[in-house]
Amino acid sequence: MKKTADFLKENMPFVKLRKNHALMTWDDTEYKIPSDLFPVLNKPSLRYFSYADTDTLGANTKLARIYDSLEFKVGFCYSNIEQYSEALKKAGLKNFKIYTGWVITYGLPVHHCWLVWNDKHVIDPGVTLVENAYLLQAAELKKNNPEASMDEMRELFVSIHKKYESANNTEYRTFGKVAPFAFYIGTETTPVQGRKIFNKLMKDYPEHPSYARGGMNGQGESTLQTMLRNS
């Protein structure tokens, strides 16, 4: 855990690790994960995943070929992982676990589902280079043009996404090593369990800070994902 803690200290200093939970400070408010506001099932299996403690995977493998053969839907992390895990099972590849929990990228944690291969490789169609490239270029656009409209921001996002349209999933979606801008906190659960957790959370906390303040809708779809779906 020290390797992960050192990475966070340098790259995500607003996140601090404890033995059984993480603390995140955002807008002068401290959040505990897991907690009632950020719940998980099966707490004994709680794990952290970051760039510092995961490894890359080879692109010329059956695992990669299956990943590249599938079409994943934006904003459907639970069904995406169901689809991929079923394809792996059919191919006789079973050395994986499914996690649900929370992922932190550029704001408060959002509920998510991902797959871990061989205990050290994160496979996640939902965290991509598209978002990172957009956020970096959008910041530059806003710096140069503070009055940039939503239409301009949308056009920027669509133009970046088009650059990746012909790329393989393994080239721009998380495949093995966690992206340096992401951090995962989760437990071994099924996508069905994860979906139930999220639905209950939205019912209990309709103004949940990750969604009400994070530009996301009640289905867990981010502003960027909405732009992509409507592009």
The 8 nearest C-alpha neighbors of each residue, nearest first, counted from 0:
[[1, 3, 2, 4, 47, 16, 52, 5],
 [2, 0, 4, 3, 5, 6, 16, 7],
 [3, 1, 5, 0, 4, 6, 51, 52],
 [2, 4, 6, 0, 1, 5, 51, 7],
 [3, 5, 1, 7, 6, 2, 8, 0],
 [6, 4, 8, 2, 3, 7, 1, 9],
 [5, 7, 3, 9, 4, 8, 10, 51],
 [8, 6, 11, 10, 4, 9, 5, 12],
 [9, 7, 12, 5, 6, 11, 10, 4],
 [8, 10, 7, 6, 11, 12, 5, 4],
 [9, 11, 7, 8, 6, 12, 180, 179],
 [12, 10, 7, 13, 8, 14, 9, 6],
 [11, 13, 8, 14, 7, 10, 9, 15],
 [12, 14, 24, 11, 23, 15, 25, 8],
 [15, 13, 23, 12, 22, 11, 7, 24],
 [14, 16, 22, 21, 23, 13, 17, 12],
 [17, 15, 21, 22, 4, 20, 14, 18],
 [16, 18, 20, 21, 19, 15, 22, 4],
 [19, 17, 20, 16, 21, 0, 45, 46],
 [20, 18, 17, 21, 45, 16, 33, 42],
 [21, 19, 17, 32, 33, 18, 16, 31],
 [22, 20, 16, 32, 17, 15, 31, 23],
 [23, 21, 31, 15, 30, 14, 32, 16],
 [22, 24, 14, 30, 13, 29, 15, 25],
 [23, 25, 29, 13, 28, 27, 30, 14],
 [24, 26, 28, 27, 23, 29, 13, 107],
 [25, 27, 28, 24, 29, 107, 106, 23],
 [28, 26, 25, 24, 29, 23, 30, 13],
 [29, 27, 25, 24, 26, 30, 23, 31],
 [28, 30, 24, 23, 25, 22, 27, 31],
 [31, 29, 23, 22, 24, 28, 32, 25],
 [32, 30, 22, 33, 34, 21, 23, 20],
 [33, 31, 21, 34, 20, 37, 22, 30],
 [32, 34, 37, 38, 31, 20, 39, 35],
 [35, 33, 37, 38, 32, 36, 31, 39],
 [34, 36, 38, 37, 33, 32, 39, 200],
 [35, 37, 34, 38, 207, 33, 200, 204],
 [36, 38, 34, 33, 35, 32, 39, 31],
 [39, 37, 33, 34, 35, 36, 40, 32],
 [38, 40, 100, 33, 42, 186, 41, 37],
 [39, 41, 42, 186, 188, 38, 187, 192],
 [40, 42, 43, 44, 186, 187, 39, 188],
 [41, 43, 45, 44, 40, 186, 39, 19],
 [44, 42, 45, 41, 186, 19, 40, 46],
 [43, 45, 186, 42, 41, 187, 46, 185],
 [46, 44, 186, 42, 185, 43, 47, 184],
 [47, 45, 185, 184, 186, 44, 48, 183],
 [46, 48, 184, 183, 185, 49, 45, 182],
 [49, 47, 183, 182, 52, 184, 46, 53],
 [50, 48, 182, 51, 177, 52, 53, 183],
 [49, 51, 177, 179, 52, 53, 178, 176],
 [52, 50, 49, 3, 53, 6, 2, 48],
 [51, 53, 49, 50, 3, 48, 54, 2],
 [54, 52, 176, 119, 120, 50, 51, 177],
 [55, 53, 176, 175, 120, 119, 56, 52],
 [54, 56, 175, 176, 120, 57, 174, 53],
 [57, 55, 175, 58, 174, 54, 120, 176],
 [56, 58, 59, 60, 55, 63, 175, 62],
 [57, 59, 63, 60, 56, 169, 64, 62],
 [60, 58, 57, 63, 61, 64, 62, 56],
 [61, 59, 63, 62, 58, 57, 64, 56],
 [60, 62, 64, 63, 65, 59, 90, 66],
 [61, 63, 60, 65, 64, 66, 87, 92],
 [64, 62, 66, 60, 58, 65, 61, 67],
 [65, 63, 61, 67, 66, 62, 68, 60],
 [64, 66, 68, 63, 67, 62, 61, 69],
 [67, 65, 63, 64, 68, 69, 62, 168],
 [66, 68, 168, 64, 65, 167, 69, 63],
 [67, 69, 65, 66, 64, 70, 168, 167],
 [70, 68, 67, 66, 71, 65, 83, 168],
 [69, 71, 72, 68, 67, 79, 66, 168],
 [70, 72, 79, 69, 73, 124, 75, 125],
 [73, 71, 75, 74, 70, 79, 76, 78],
 [72, 74, 75, 224, 71, 228, 125, 227],
 [73, 75, 220, 76, 72, 224, 219, 125],
 [76, 74, 77, 78, 73, 72, 79, 71],
 [75, 77, 79, 112, 78, 74, 80, 125],
 [78, 76, 190, 80, 79, 112, 75, 81],
 [77, 79, 81, 80, 75, 76, 82, 190],
 [80, 78, 76, 82, 81, 77, 71, 75],
 [79, 81, 83, 82, 78, 77, 84, 76],
 [82, 80, 78, 84, 79, 83, 85, 77],
 [81, 83, 79, 80, 85, 84, 78, 86],
 [82, 84, 80, 86, 85, 81, 87, 79],
 [85, 83, 87, 81, 86, 82, 80, 88],
 [86, 84, 88, 82, 87, 83, 81, 89],
 [85, 87, 83, 89, 84, 88, 82, 90],
 [88, 86, 92, 84, 90, 85, 89, 83],
 [87, 89, 91, 85, 90, 92, 86, 93],
 [90, 88, 86, 91, 87, 85, 92, 84],
 [91, 89, 87, 88, 92, 86, 61, 93],
 [90, 92, 88, 89, 93, 87, 86, 94],
 [93, 91, 87, 88, 90, 94, 89, 62],
 [92, 94, 95, 88, 91, 87, 84, 96],
 [95, 93, 117, 92, 116, 96, 118, 115],
 [96, 94, 116, 115, 93, 117, 97, 114],
 [95, 97, 115, 114, 98, 116, 187, 94],
 [98, 96, 114, 187, 113, 188, 189, 115],
 [99, 97, 187, 186, 188, 113, 112, 185],
 [100, 98, 112, 185, 193, 111, 186, 188],
 [99, 101, 185, 111, 110, 184, 39, 186],
 [100, 102, 110, 184, 109, 111, 108, 183],
 [101, 103, 183, 108, 109, 182, 184, 111],
 [104, 102, 108, 182, 181, 107, 183, 105],
 [103, 105, 181, 180, 106, 102, 182, 108],
 [106, 104, 103, 107, 180, 181, 108, 134],
 [107, 105, 104, 108, 103, 213, 25, 209],
 [106, 108, 209, 103, 109, 213, 105, 25],
 [109, 107, 103, 102, 101, 209, 106, 110],
 [110, 108, 101, 102, 209, 111, 107, 103],
 [111, 109, 101, 100, 102, 108, 197, 112],
 [110, 112, 101, 100, 99, 109, 102, 76],
 [111, 113, 99, 76, 77, 98, 100, 190],
 [114, 112, 123, 98, 97, 122, 80, 99],
 [113, 115, 97, 122, 96, 121, 98, 123],
 [116, 114, 121, 96, 120, 95, 118, 122],
 [115, 117, 95, 120, 118, 94, 119, 121],
 [118, 116, 94, 119, 95, 120, 115, 96],
 [117, 119, 116, 115, 120, 95, 96, 94],
 [120, 118, 53, 117, 54, 116, 115, 121],
 [119, 121, 175, 116, 115, 53, 54, 176],
 [122, 120, 115, 175, 114, 176, 174, 177],
 [123, 121, 174, 114, 173, 175, 115, 113],
 [122, 124, 173, 113, 125, 126, 121, 114],
 [125, 123, 172, 126, 173, 122, 71, 127],
 [124, 126, 123, 127, 76, 172, 73, 74],
 [127, 125, 124, 173, 172, 123, 128, 130],
 [126, 128, 172, 129, 171, 130, 173, 125],
 [127, 129, 131, 171, 130, 132, 172, 126],
 [130, 128, 132, 127, 131, 160, 133, 159],
 [131, 129, 133, 128, 132, 127, 134, 223],
 [130, 132, 128, 134, 133, 129, 135, 127],
 [133, 131, 129, 135, 130, 134, 128, 136],
 [134, 132, 130, 136, 131, 135, 137, 156],
 [133, 135, 137, 131, 136, 132, 138, 130],
 [134, 136, 132, 138, 133, 137, 131, 139],
 [137, 135, 139, 133, 138, 134, 140, 132],
 [138, 136, 140, 134, 139, 135, 133, 141],
 [139, 137, 141, 135, 136, 140, 134, 142],
 [138, 140, 142, 136, 137, 141, 143, 135],
 [141, 139, 137, 143, 142, 138, 144, 136],
 [142, 140, 145, 144, 138, 143, 139, 137],
 [143, 141, 139, 140, 144, 145, 138, 137],
 [142, 144, 140, 141, 139, 145, 138, 147],
 [143, 145, 141, 146, 147, 142, 140, 139],
 [146, 144, 141, 147, 142, 143, 140, 148],
 [147, 145, 144, 148, 141, 143, 142, 140],
 [146, 148, 144, 145, 151, 141, 149, 152],
 [149, 147, 151, 150, 146, 152, 153, 145],
 [148, 150, 152, 151, 153, 147, 154, 146],
 [151, 149, 153, 148, 152, 154, 147, 155],
 [150, 152, 154, 148, 153, 149, 155, 147],
 [153, 151, 149, 155, 150, 154, 156, 148],
 [152, 154, 150, 156, 155, 151, 149, 157],
 [155, 153, 151, 157, 156, 152, 158, 150],
 [154, 156, 152, 158, 153, 157, 151, 159],
 [155, 157, 153, 159, 154, 158, 133, 160],
 [156, 158, 160, 154, 159, 155, 161, 153],
 [159, 157, 155, 161, 160, 156, 154, 162],
 [160, 158, 156, 162, 157, 161, 155, 129],
 [159, 161, 157, 162, 163, 158, 129, 156],
 [160, 162, 164, 158, 163, 159, 157, 165],
 [163, 161, 160, 159, 164, 158, 165, 166],
 [162, 164, 166, 161, 160, 165, 159, 171],
 [165, 163, 161, 166, 162, 160, 167, 159],
 [164, 166, 163, 167, 162, 161, 168, 160],
 [167, 165, 163, 164, 170, 168, 171, 162],
 [166, 168, 170, 169, 67, 165, 171, 163],
 [167, 169, 67, 172, 170, 171, 166, 66],
 [168, 170, 167, 172, 171, 174, 67, 63],
 [171, 169, 167, 168, 172, 166, 174, 173],
 [170, 172, 128, 127, 168, 169, 173, 167],
 [171, 173, 127, 124, 168, 169, 126, 174],
 [172, 174, 123, 122, 126, 124, 127, 177],
 [175, 173, 122, 169, 172, 176, 121, 123],
 [174, 176, 120, 55, 121, 56, 54, 122],
 [177, 175, 54, 55, 53, 50, 120, 121],
 [176, 178, 50, 49, 121, 173, 179, 53],
 [177, 179, 180, 181, 50, 176, 173, 49],
 [180, 178, 50, 181, 177, 49, 182, 10],
 [179, 181, 178, 104, 182, 105, 131, 10],
 [182, 180, 104, 178, 103, 179, 177, 49],
 [181, 183, 49, 103, 102, 48, 104, 184],
 [182, 184, 102, 48, 47, 101, 185, 103],
 [185, 183, 47, 101, 100, 46, 102, 48],
 [186, 184, 100, 99, 45, 46, 98, 101],
 [185, 187, 45, 44, 98, 99, 188, 41],
 [186, 188, 98, 97, 44, 99, 96, 41],
 [189, 187, 98, 99, 186, 97, 192, 190],
 [188, 190, 192, 191, 97, 193, 98, 187],
 [189, 191, 193, 77, 192, 194, 81, 112],
 [192, 190, 194, 189, 193, 195, 77, 188],
 [193, 191, 195, 189, 190, 194, 196, 188],
 [192, 194, 190, 196, 195, 191, 99, 189],
 [193, 195, 197, 191, 196, 192, 190, 198],
 [196, 194, 192, 198, 193, 197, 199, 191],
 [197, 195, 193, 199, 194, 198, 200, 192],
 [196, 198, 200, 194, 195, 199, 201, 193],
 [199, 197, 195, 201, 200, 196, 194, 202],
 [200, 198, 202, 196, 197, 201, 203, 195],
 [199, 201, 197, 203, 202, 198, 204, 196],
 [200, 202, 205, 204, 198, 199, 203, 197],
 [201, 203, 199, 200, 204, 205, 198, 197],
 [202, 204, 200, 201, 199, 205, 207, 198],
 [203, 205, 207, 201, 206, 202, 200, 36],
 [206, 204, 201, 207, 202, 203, 200, 217],
 [207, 205, 211, 204, 208, 210, 201, 212],
 [206, 208, 204, 209, 210, 205, 211, 201],
 [209, 207, 212, 211, 210, 206, 213, 107],
 [210, 208, 213, 107, 207, 212, 211, 109],
 [209, 211, 215, 213, 208, 212, 207, 214],
 [210, 212, 208, 206, 207, 213, 209, 214],
 [213, 211, 208, 210, 214, 209, 215, 207],
 [212, 214, 210, 209, 215, 211, 208, 107],
 [213, 215, 222, 212, 221, 210, 211, 216],
 [216, 214, 221, 210, 220, 213, 219, 222],
 [215, 217, 218, 219, 220, 210, 221, 214],
 [216, 218, 219, 201, 215, 210, 220, 205],
 [219, 217, 216, 220, 215, 74, 198, 201],
 [218, 220, 217, 216, 215, 221, 74, 210],
 [221, 219, 74, 215, 216, 218, 224, 225],
 [220, 222, 215, 224, 223, 214, 225, 219],
 [221, 223, 225, 224, 214, 215, 226, 220],
 [224, 222, 226, 221, 225, 227, 130, 156],
 [223, 225, 227, 221, 226, 222, 220, 228],
 [224, 226, 222, 228, 227, 223, 229, 221],
 [227, 225, 223, 229, 224, 228, 230, 222],
 [226, 228, 224, 230, 225, 229, 223, 157],
 [227, 229, 225, 226, 230, 224, 73, 223],
 [230, 228, 226, 227, 225, 224, 157, 153],
 [229, 227, 228, 226, 157, 153, 225, 154]]
